[in-house]
Amino acid sequence: MSETPEKPFVPDQPTVSRKFWIALWLTCGVSVLIEFLVHRHEHFEKSDSALASATNGFGFYVALGFLACSAAILLAKGLGVFLKTRENYYDDTP
Amino acid sequence: MTLLNSIPPGLILILGAIVLLLLPATARKAGAIGLAALGFFAISQLETGERLSPSFLGFDLTLLRVDATSKAFGYIFTLCAVAAFIFSWHEKRRAENTAALVYIGSALGVVFAGDMITWYVCWELMAIASTFLILARKTEKSLKAAQRYILVHLAGGLILLTGILLTVHNHKTGSIAFNEFPKDEIGSWFILIGILINAAAVPFSSWLPDAYPESTIMGGVILSAYTTKTAVYTLIRGFPGWEILVPIGCVMTLYGIIYALLENDMRRILSYSIINQVGFMVCGVGIGTNLAIAGVVAHAFCHIIYKALLWMSAGAVLFRTGKSKCTELGGLYKTMPITMILGTIGALAISSVPFTSGFVSKTIIVATAEQNNYLWAWLVLEIASAGVFLHAGIKFPYFVFFNVDRGLRPKEAPKPMLIGMGLLAFLCIYLGCHPAPLYDILPLLHRPLLPEANLESLGTTFSAIYVDHFSNVVTMFQLLAFSALAFFVFLPWLKRTPTISIDFDWFYRKGAKLFYAAMDRSLNGLNKAADKYVIKTFLPALTRFALVAPATLTAMALKPVWRAMDPDEAGLAKRRDELVAKFTTGTFPIAYSAACVLIILSLLVLIGRTAD
């Protein structure tokens, strides 16, 4: 079977197609915009810590989603230097 | 139906498994599905209460304790079994169905056990039966993994047994009832460790991603559901509200994410993902309010469904391609589109995407963390929710079904596999849109501690969850959309490598070696020193002394007599040498010995007289 010449909509290559990027950014944009329309439920009303009040700030979940995942990827990448080992590691290590 | 009401459902599966061994392949496979369905029906007929109390070694067992919690776990255990046996219709090996049924039956045994002896026996039976699901792969790797797996579980079982014995011993009544454990008893802590090993809590977690990916296709699906969730069930029974479980659960959620990101094998990714999800449940048990416990049961229920679905889609890929590494897979959506869609539904459900089951169960646990002011725990659970989407929600389907087209053109998964997956995928969406049947079986009154929030505050109907609480949908949507953005922004950094990662077992493997070396140095050093100084130096000296000393002493005593008999020095020396020779060879004329005996006897008589 011959390879398809143009990039399909769904990511099919290590570099994701332009259309997919547009769709992704649009989704993110819409998710931020809807927040203007809803009244978010208050977290930790009784707590007076700065962190507790930050959780109620606009776009908290936006920042949390992006930063937490970026941090997880970077942390995994960093730890990988020490933790990654060959696949047959257990075959000759008791 | 009184008969079903007094039979432990686990027993139906275990006895049925033995009968199935005798049947031909098709009847055996159909029988396994039928037995699981019969188990489900039997559980639905069980009336609340404690029954079946035979006496064993002077203890009254309780083989059947039925309440909302045990029934909820029973339902999902048998439901998952039905789907798994349909999925595994291709499986021809006799041993596998039997091992799976005994494993599931003993898991049900734990769930309905009302005493610690029944619990322990079923617990160990689970460990043994599950090992066969790994061995059945019949590869060198799976054999070794199974050996490591059973060793960990036997060790965990012994720790649990120690705890049970200590607890029974300390109970004034000698009661073996399996209820909440007291915090101030050492036995409770042993039991907790024994359970946490099965729950794959950090640092006892590495056995899971080591063993499950080496199991058979069916084995992976079955294993993913029972061992860890039985552990969660026993935590609910024995340790609700133990705050130590909150940090333990939080660590599990984060550890699962980081390791899943590092992994290359799709089934290893899913294994770490189990630990991440069980972390949510362990955390919920630690919070321990009745709503939190209800949330844990709901999450365990939904988790078993979507996790089995994910393992099935991975299994279908493995079945068709024979490959399980991300570096060897990719582009499969072209020829396995249905598997891709069903697997993706599982991936969305585990990520708690609105309208899937994960959204209506995980939300309860996260909400209780907030209601009970666990700020840090709440934050970690939210971060972990984003991380789940990253590793299981996107990474798994992306690297398996999309990414690079590696020219693999396998056929779509066989029909039974699609039916098994379809059933679970349907449940993922059905429960996400209409959670009432699930909420109805939750043990909301399991622990009447706090009058705080009930499920109504989160919504129990479609309109309440998705319309009245629309802001929750929005925030979840934001969290997931930006997690996805992070994934694709950092995609080049996520390039897979053909590696595995060193886990916490490193500590006990290397620790054991270190311990061995330390013991070798210290104990064998002591041995060597004892050999050198005691055996080779002291004892010969003692022997020499024992030989020479009597001769020297006798010679000294006889010297005046000899001198009187023969004043010549040379004669003296000769007599002395003769005496020493006689002592060392032990060759005395009989007269000498007789004289000595006579002297000693006389002395004894004298001493005896004096004493009188």
Boltz contact constraints between the chains, C-beta under 6 A:
constraints:
  - contact:
      token1: [A, 10]
      token2: [B, 402]
      max_distance: 6.0
  - contact:
      token1: [A, 11]
      token2: [B, 402]
      max_distance: 6.0
  - contact:
      token1: [A, 14]
      token2: [B, 404]
      max_distance: 6.0
  - contact:
      token1: [A, 16]
      token2: [B, 488]
      max_distance: 6.0
  - contact:
      token1: [A, 27]
      token2: [B, 481]
      max_distance: 6.0
  - contact:
      token1: [A, 28]
      token2: [B, 481]
      max_distance: 6.0
  - contact:
      token1: [A, 28]
      token2: [B, 482]
      max_distance: 6.0
  - contact:
      token1: [A, 28]
      token2: [B, 485]
      max_distance: 6.0
  - contact:
      token1: [A, 31]
      token2: [B, 477]
      max_distance: 6.0
  - contact:
      token1: [A, 31]
      token2: [B, 478]
      max_distance: 6.0
  - contact:
      token1: [A, 31]
      token2: [B, 481]
      max_distance: 6.0
  - contact:
      token1: [A, 34]
      token2: [B, 474]
      max_distance: 6.0
  - contact:
      token1: [A, 38]
      token2: [B, 470]
      max_distance: 6.0
  - contact:
      token1: [A, 38]
      token2: [B, 471]
      max_distance: 6.0
  - contact:
      token1: [A, 38]
      token2: [B, 474]
      max_distance: 6.0
  - contact:
      token1: [A, 40]
      token2: [B, 471]
      max_distance: 6.0
  - contact:
      token1: [A, 41]
      token2: [B, 471]
      max_distance: 6.0
  - contact:
      token1: [A, 43]
      token2: [B, 370]
      max_distance: 6.0
  - contact:
      token1: [A, 52]
      token2: [B, 375]
      max_distance: 6.0
  - contact:
      token1: [A, 61]
      token2: [B, 475]
      max_distance: 6.0
  - contact:
      token1: [A, 61]
      token2: [B, 478]
      max_distance: 6.0
  - contact:
      token1: [A, 61]
      token2: [B, 479]
      max_distance: 6.0
  - contact:
      token1: [A, 62]
      token2: [B, 478]
      max_distance: 6.0
  - contact:
      token1: [A, 62]
      token2: [B, 482]
      max_distance: 6.0
  - contact:
      token1: [A, 64]
      token2: [B, 382]
      max_distance: 6.0
  - contact:
      token1: [A, 65]
      token2: [B, 386]
      max_distance: 6.0
  - contact:
      token1: [A, 65]
      token2: [B, 479]
      max_distance: 6.0
  - contact:
      token1: [A, 65]
      token2: [B, 482]
      max_distance: 6.0
  - contact:
      token1: [A, 65]
      token2: [B, 483]
      max_distance: 6.0
  - contact:
      token1: [A, 66]
      token2: [B, 482]
      max_distance: 6.0
  - contact:
      token1: [A, 66]
      token2: [B, 486]
      max_distance: 6.0
  - contact:
      token1: [A, 68]
      token2: [B, 383]
      max_distance: 6.0
  - contact:
      token1: [A, 68]
      token2: [B, 386]
      max_distance: 6.0
  - contact:
      token1: [A, 69]
      token2: [B, 386]
      max_distance: 6.0
  - contact:
      token1: [A, 69]
      token2: [B, 390]
      max_distance: 6.0
  - contact:
      token1: [A, 69]
      token2: [B, 483]
      max_distance: 6.0
  - contact:
      token1: [A, 69]
      token2: [B, 486]
      max_distance: 6.0
  - contact:
      token1: [A, 70]
      token2: [B, 486]
      max_distance: 6.0
  - contact:
      token1: [A, 72]
      token2: [B, 257]
      max_distance: 6.0
  - contact:
      token1: [A, 72]
      token2: [B, 387]
      max_distance: 6.0
  - contact:
      token1: [A, 73]
      token2: [B, 490]
      max_distance: 6.0
  - contact:
      token1: [A, 73]
      token2: [B, 493]
      max_distance: 6.0
  - contact:
      token1: [A, 75]
      token2: [B, 258]
      max_distance: 6.0
  - contact:
      token1: [A, 76]
      token2: [B, 258]
      max_distance: 6.0
  - contact:
      token1: [A, 76]
      token2: [B, 261]
      max_distance: 6.0
  - contact:
      token1: [A, 76]
      token2: [B, 262]
      max_distance: 6.0
  - contact:
      token1: [A, 77]
      token2: [B, 493]
      max_distance: 6.0
  - contact:
      token1: [A, 80]
      token2: [B, 262]
      max_distance: 6.0
  - contact:
      token1: [A, 83]
      token2: [B, 501]
      max_distance: 6.0
  - contact:
      token1: [A, 83]
      token2: [B, 502]
      max_distance: 6.0
  - contact:
      token1: [A, 84]
      token2: [B, 499]
      max_distance: 6.0
  - contact:
      token1: [A, 84]
      token2: [B, 501]
      max_distance: 6.0
  - contact:
      token1: [A, 85]
      token2: [B, 502]
      max_distance: 6.0
  - contact:
      token1: [A, 87]
      token2: [B, 498]
      max_distance: 6.0
  - contact:
      token1: [A, 87]
      token2: [B, 500]
      max_distance: 6.0
